[in-house]
């Protein structure tokens, strides 16, 4: 019985560690993921006390060479949170988003993102199994939503992901690589299901 409990605890810790540990993508061939989440409640944008300006997202890839006792192990490829806060200057220094993210003393979380902003991160080229672990602040007591997709990413192409479609098979679109403005306000457009995704 103790062995079973220890095993379950170990698996839980490994799962948590995989979610937070950041892995660098080495086989990107000008291949990127552009993702955004359109905000439905515009009244919340002006509230400096509102926690719902953020959502949590872990973008992970499956590592076939690093199974843990035959249970697939995924690694997050989220960029360091300071990329959005400082390096790419996604948010103005007098903005609510900047002030709230700047509260973190040691490091800016790599898993917090702002609604209505479009982000871009490198992803592997070729066929990859992605796992998206997602949660909105308003649903924090309901647990995370986990969606897995295997996608063949062509060189010099971007995937576009609308996170508001996560409950409708999470529509994904592919486009040829083009100039990207970091953390630009997203302009809504029709998203179609990428045919080669599963």
Beta strands, then each sheet from edge to edge (+ up, - down):
strand 1: 32-36
strand 2: 54-62
strand 3: 74-76
strand 4: 112-114
strand 5: 117-122
strand 6: 126-136
strand 7: 145-153
strand 8: 157-162
strand 9: 172-176
strand 10: 184-185
sheet 1: 9+ 8- 1- 5+ 10-
sheet 2: 3+ 2- 4+
sheet 3: 3+ 2- 6+ 7-
end
